[in-house]
Amino acid sequence: MKLKDLINSQNALNNLTQQPTSARMSFALGGVIRQLSPHFDSYLKEHKHLLEKHGITPNAKPEDVEQETLDAFNTEYNDLIEAEMDLTTTKIKLSDIERGGLRLSGQDAYVLSWLITDDIEK
């Protein structure tokens, strides 16, 4: 799994954790979040470091940054997010998501495909 896949799944995970659900599903999602939090924290720390290294303020618009600086930042940032991760976390069954009454958009299902196993017979 690449770091960018984890980053892209953050909103989908938040969508799941914000919905009312069963205690069992809440516990499972809480466990996933606990396992992933150090990775998200590390990413945010490194992203901030790259911004500071290149003298870019966090709220800067790309058009306000010199092209050479932006290119250098983008090169390092892309290297960061393309990094392979050895991520081991407990998978969540699609049937458990349904039993928990959670709603999952197609987009969320796509970005969480690394986390969700489809155990429902067609």
C-alpha positions in Angstrom: 0.0 0.0 0.0 1.2 3.5 -0.8 1.0 6.4 1.7 -1.2 8.3 -0.8 -3.8 5.5 -0.6 -3.9 5.9 3.2 -4.1 9.7 2.9 -6.9 9.5 0.3 -8.9 7.2 2.6 -8.9 9.6 5.6 -12.2 11.4 4.7 -13.9 8.1 4.0 -12.8 6.8 7.4 -14.1 10.0 9.0 -17.4 9.5 7.2 -17.7 6.1 8.8 -16.7 7.1 12.3 -19.2 10.0 12.3 -22.2 7.8 11.7 -24.2 6.2 14.5 -23.6 2.5 14.6 -23.6 -0.5 16.9 -21.2 -0.8 19.8 -19.4 -3.6 18.0 -18.8 -1.6 14.9 -17.8 1.5 16.8 -15.2 -0.7 18.7 -13.9 -2.1 15.4 -13.6 1.3 13.7 -11.9 2.7 16.9 -9.3 0.0 16.7 -8.6 0.8 13.0 -8.3 4.5 13.8 -5.9 3.7 16.7 -3.7 1.6 14.4 -3.7 4.3 11.6 -3.3 7.5 13.7 0.5 7.2 14.0 0.7 7.0 10.2 -1.5 10.0 9.7 0.5 11.9 12.4 3.8 11.0 10.8 2.5 12.2 7.4 1.3 15.5 8.7 4.7 16.1 10.5 6.6 15.3 7.3 4.3 17.4 5.1 4.8 20.4 7.5 8.6 19.8 7.4 8.6 19.9 3.6 6.6 23.1 3.6 9.0 24.7 6.0 12.1 23.4 4.2 10.9 25.1 1.0 9.7 28.3 2.7 6.1 27.7 1.8 3.4 28.8 4.3 0.6 26.2 4.9 -2.1 28.4 3.4 0.0 29.6 0.4 -1.7 29.4 -3.0 0.4 27.7 -5.7 0.4 30.9 -7.8 2.0 32.8 -4.9 5.0 30.4 -4.8 7.9 30.7 -7.2 7.8 27.9 -9.8 11.2 26.6 -9.0 10.3 26.3 -5.3 7.0 24.7 -6.1 8.7 22.2 -8.4 11.2 21.2 -5.7 8.5 20.8 -3.1 6.3 18.8 -5.4 9.2 16.4 -6.3 9.9 15.7 -2.6 6.2 15.5 -1.7 5.5 13.0 -4.5 8.4 10.9 -3.3 6.8 11.0 0.1 3.3 10.0 -0.9 4.5 7.3 -3.3 6.3 5.5 -0.5 5.3 1.9 0.1 3.9 1.1 3.5 3.8 -2.2 5.3 0.4 -1.6 6.9 -1.2 -4.4 8.9 -4.6 -3.6 10.3 -7.7 -5.7 10.9 -10.0 -5.8 7.9 -13.6 -4.9 8.3 -16.3 -7.2 6.7 -18.8 -5.6 4.4 -21.5 -7.6 6.2 -20.5 -6.0 9.5 -20.7 -2.6 8.0 -24.3 -3.4 6.8 -25.2 -4.9 10.2 -23.9 -1.8 11.9 -26.3 0.3 9.8 -23.5 2.3 8.2 -23.8 4.0 4.8 -20.9 3.7 2.4 -20.7 5.7 -0.8 -19.2 4.3 -3.9 -16.3 6.7 -3.6 -15.7 5.7 0.1 -15.9 2.0 -0.8 -13.3 2.5 -3.5 -10.8 4.4 -1.3 -11.3 1.9 1.5 -11.0 -1.2 -0.6 -7.7 -2.0 1.2 -9.6 -2.1 4.5 -13.0 -3.7 3.6 -13.5 -7.3 2.6 -16.6 -8.2 0.6 -18.0 -11.3 2.3 -21.5 -10.9 1.0 -22.6 -13.6 -1.5 -23.9 -12.3 -4.8 
